[in-house]
Amino acid sequence: MNNIKFEDLPYALNAAQVAGFLGISRAGAYNLMHMEGFPTLYLGRRMVVPKDKLAAWIERQFS
């Protein structure tokens, strides 16, 4: 079971943090982060996901 609380996450999540929060593999997180429509920010070669944008993306998946 996933014990990571949303409010405890940093503002911008890396792939390992996305994976841990969603309960998926790191490879799965990277696949998501490369998907069109997923809220990935590219900072040079680094990819991060703002946690508020991740929450909004999750909400959209259920509507």
BADO-994012 format. One record per atom (N, C-alpha, C, O): x, y, z; residue number from 0; atom name. Coordinates in steps of 0.001 Angstrom, whole numbers, plus 500000, padded with zeros to 6 digits. Atoms other than C-alpha are relative to their C-alpha. Layout:
N
ATOM   east  north     up num atomo
ATOM      X      Y      Z NUM    CA
...
END
This chain:
63
ATOM   east  north     up num atomo
ATOM 500844 498808 500000   0     N
ATOM 500000 500000 500000   0    CA
ATOM 500882 501245 500000   0     C
ATOM 501971 501253 500574   0     O
ATOM 499284 498746 500147   1     N
ATOM 501120 503522 499217   1    CA
ATOM 499808 500854 501253   1     C
ATOM 498671 501150 501620   1     O
ATOM 500082 499206 498776   2     N
ATOM 501934 505572 502358   2    CA
ATOM 500376 501456 499782   2     C
ATOM 500557 502189 500753   2     O
ATOM 499600 498630 500298   3     N
ATOM 502831 508830 500615   3    CA
ATOM 498760 500892 500030   3     C
ATOM 497780 500629 499333   3     O
ATOM 501105 499048 499920   4     N
ATOM 500536 511726 501533   4    CA
ATOM 500229 501123 498994   4     C
ATOM 501347 501613 498832   4     O
ATOM 499907 498962 501020   5     N
ATOM 499782 514284 498836   5    CA
ATOM 500570 501292 500565   5     C
ATOM 501411 501930 499931   5     O
ATOM 499539 498728 499420   6     N
ATOM 500366 517238 501163   6    CA
ATOM 501482 499978 500370   6     C
ATOM 502096 501034 500528   6     O
ATOM 498581 500112 499662   7     N
ATOM 503840 515921 502009   7    CA
ATOM 500920 500017 498782   7     C
ATOM 502141 500092 498923   7     O
ATOM 499188 500009 501213   8     N
ATOM 504992 515861 498390   8    CA
ATOM 500606 501376 499744   8     C
ATOM 500012 502386 500121   8     O
ATOM 499438 498703 500390   9     N
ATOM 507328 518592 497112   9    CA
ATOM 499160 500613 498887   9     C
ATOM 498340 499926 498278   9     O
ATOM 500778 499313 501042  10     N
ATOM 505907 521164 494693  10    CA
ATOM 500188 499340 498636  10     C
ATOM 499221 499190 497890  10     O
ATOM 499720 500642 501288  11     N
ATOM 507596 519469 491705  11    CA
ATOM 500549 498597 500259  11     C
ATOM 501502 498427 501020  11     O
ATOM 499638 501391 499784  12     N
ATOM 507900 515679 491545  12    CA
ATOM 500857 499470 498852  12     C
ATOM 500630 499797 497687  12     O
ATOM 499230 500690 501032  13     N
ATOM 510507 513641 489713  13    CA
ATOM 499323 498655 499724  13     C
ATOM 498304 498338 500338  13     O
ATOM 500631 501265 500400  14     N
ATOM 509752 510252 488131  14    CA
ATOM 499869 499027 501167  14     C
ATOM 498848 498350 501289  14     O
ATOM 500059 500918 498863  15     N
ATOM 510565 508280 491285  15    CA
ATOM 498877 500402 500955  15     C
ATOM 498189 499539 501500  15     O
ATOM 501053 499526 499106  16     N
ATOM 508200 510449 493339  16    CA
ATOM 498619 499787 499393  16     C
ATOM 497680 499425 500102  16     O
ATOM 501266 500269 500687  17     N
ATOM 505422 510188 490747  17    CA
ATOM 499670 498516 500129  17     C
ATOM 498538 498149 500443  17     O
ATOM 500192 501450 499910  18     N
ATOM 505893 506407 490722  18    CA
ATOM 499568 499591 501398  18     C
ATOM 498624 498817 501556  18     O
ATOM 500342 500342 498627  19     N
ATOM 505801 506169 494506  19    CA
ATOM 498605 500443 500373  19     C
ATOM 497876 499704 501036  19     O
ATOM 501322 499483 499671  20     N
ATOM 502704 508315 494797  20    CA
ATOM 498896 499210 499305  20     C
ATOM 497873 498899 499913  20     O
ATOM 501026 500714 500763  21     N
ATOM 500784 506489 492065  21    CA
ATOM 500044 498488 500199  21     C
ATOM 499135 497775 499776  21     O
ATOM 499885 501438 499779  22     N
ATOM 502002 503056 493129  22    CA
ATOM 500317 499228 498737  22     C
ATOM 499845 498107 498544  22     O
ATOM 499596 500643 501246  23     N
ATOM 503535 502254 489752  23    CA
ATOM 501521 499944 499957  23     C
ATOM 502197 500494 500827  23     O
ATOM 498547 500080 500144  24     N
ATOM 507034 501455 488554  24    CA
ATOM 500553 501337 499509  24     C
ATOM 499816 502180 498998  24     O
ATOM 499348 498802 500521  25     N
ATOM 509532 504164 487705  25    CA
ATOM 499898 500045 498476  25     C
ATOM 499719 501114 497893  25     O
ATOM 500153 500058 501464  26     N
ATOM 509392 502994 484080  26    CA
ATOM 498591 500438 499602  26     C
ATOM 498411 501140 498606  26     O
ATOM 501373 499573 500266  27     N
ATOM 505617 503443 484196  27    CA
ATOM 499833 501494 500167  27     C
ATOM 499110 502133 499404  27     O
ATOM 500056 498550 499787  28     N
ATOM 506058 506943 485567  28    CA
ATOM 500634 500727 498820  28     C
ATOM 500096 501730 498351  28     O
ATOM 499374 499376 501168  29     N
ATOM 508453 507799 482735  29    CA
ATOM 499091 499905 498782  29     C
ATOM 499011 500848 497995  29     O
ATOM 500949 500124 501120  30     N
ATOM 505912 506455 480235  30    CA
ATOM 498906 501056 500111  30     C
ATOM 498578 501715 499124  30     O
ATOM 501013 498964 499789  31     N
ATOM 503242 508711 481749  31    CA
ATOM 500554 501386 499697  31     C
ATOM 499905 502196 499035  31     O
ATOM 499411 498670 500142  32     N
ATOM 505590 511686 481796  32    CA
ATOM 500302 500356 498550  32     C
ATOM 500486 501529 498224  32     O
ATOM 499791 499753 501428  33     N
ATOM 506153 511286 478049  33    CA
ATOM 498685 500049 499221  33     C
ATOM 498681 500373 498033  33     O
ATOM 501297 500001 500672  34     N
ATOM 502431 511014 477258  34    CA
ATOM 499510 501414 499718  34     C
ATOM 499680 502323 500530  34     O
ATOM 500627 498721 500321  35     N
ATOM 500708 513871 475493  35    CA
ATOM 498852 500225 500982  35     C
ATOM 498061 499316 501235  35     O
ATOM 501064 499672 499062  36     N
ATOM 498407 515607 477951  36    CA
ATOM 500379 499823 501458  36     C
ATOM 499671 500304 502343  36     O
ATOM 499546 500132 498618  37     N
ATOM 500354 514611 481058  37    CA
ATOM 500792 501264 500335  37     C
ATOM 501560 501737 499498  37     O
ATOM 499429 498683 499668  38     N
ATOM 501551 517750 482928  38    CA
ATOM 501494 499997 500345  38     C
ATOM 501883 500379 501448  38     O
ATOM 498554 500046 499786  39     N
ATOM 505302 517277 482553  39    CA
ATOM 500633 501327 499599  39     C
ATOM 500336 501874 498537  39     O
ATOM 499188 498825 500326  40     N
ATOM 507617 520285 482680  40    CA
ATOM 501406 499521 499690  40     C
ATOM 501957 498681 500401  40     O
ATOM 498629 500340 500370  41     N
ATOM 510963 519996 480949  41    CA
ATOM 500909 501160 500402  41     C
ATOM 500759 502283 499923  41     O
ATOM 499006 499023 499547  42     N
ATOM 513789 521840 482676  42    CA
ATOM 501345 499533 499468  42     C
ATOM 502074 498798 500134  42     O
ATOM 498837 500557 500675  43     N
ATOM 516607 521252 480270  43    CA
ATOM 499685 498552 499675  43     C
ATOM 498703 498270 498989  43     O
ATOM 500239 501428 500210  44     N
ATOM 516867 517462 480217  44    CA
ATOM 499217 499363 501142  44     C
ATOM 498853 498189 501076  44     O
ATOM 500698 500514 498824  45     N
ATOM 515134 517081 483564  45    CA
ATOM 498489 500137 499831  45     C
ATOM 498006 501152 499329  45     O
ATOM 501453 499973 500064  46     N
ATOM 511430 516223 483750  46    CA
ATOM 499445 500018 501416  46     C
ATOM 499868 499234 502265  46     O
ATOM 500676 499923 498712  47     N
ATOM 509256 517209 486703  47    CA
ATOM 498510 500204 499758  47     C
ATOM 498087 500634 498685  47     O
ATOM 501452 499843 500073  48     N
ATOM 505533 517251 487414  48    CA
ATOM 499556 500810 501205  48     C
ATOM 499730 500366 502340  48     O
ATOM 500522 499231 498868  49     N
ATOM 503990 520026 489527  49    CA
ATOM 498860 499215 500669  49     C
ATOM 497981 498690 499985  49     O
ATOM 500979 500844 499325  50     N
ATOM 501891 518322 492194  50    CA
ATOM 498575 500491 499807  50     C
ATOM 497658 499671 499755  50     O
ATOM 501359 499523 500233  51     N
ATOM 498880 520600 491659  51    CA
ATOM 499507 499600 498616  51     C
ATOM 498325 499302 498442  51     O
ATOM 500366 500426 501355  52     N
ATOM 498913 519762 487935  52    CA
ATOM 499761 498493 499961  52     C
ATOM 498898 498026 499218  52     O
ATOM 500214 501439 499903  53     N
ATOM 499213 516052 488783  53    CA
ATOM 498616 499723 500586  53     C
ATOM 497893 498862 500085  53     O
ATOM 501317 500180 499385  54     N
ATOM 496141 516314 491035  54    CA
ATOM 498891 500312 499000  54     C
ATOM 497899 499586 498927  54     O
ATOM 501005 499629 501001  55     N
ATOM 494188 518071 488263  55    CA
ATOM 499918 498933 498904  55     C
ATOM 498825 498603 498441  55     O
ATOM 499974 501043 501020  56     N
ATOM 495280 515422 485732  56    CA
ATOM 499261 498764 500499  56     C
ATOM 498484 498165 499755  56     O
ATOM 500677 501170 499431  57     N
ATOM 494099 512629 488051  57    CA
ATOM 498483 500233 500009  57     C
ATOM 497718 499340 499645  57     O
ATOM 501435 499672 499978  58     N
ATOM 490719 514370 488493  58    CA
ATOM 499394 499881 498612  58     C
ATOM 498288 499361 498466  58     O
ATOM 500506 500065 501369  59     N
ATOM 490311 514656 484713  59    CA
ATOM 499836 498558 499514  59     C
ATOM 498994 498285 498658  59     O
ATOM 500084 501395 500425  60     N
ATOM 490857 510904 484341  60    CA
ATOM 498685 499356 500446  60     C
ATOM 498274 498336 499892  60     O
ATOM 501233 500556 499486  61     N
ATOM 487652 510295 486296  61    CA
ATOM 498774 500765 499518  61     C
ATOM 497662 500481 499962  61     O
ATOM 501164 499248 500481  62     N
ATOM 485438 512761 484447  62    CA
ATOM 499649 499651 498576  62     C
ATOM 498694 500197 498024  62     O
END
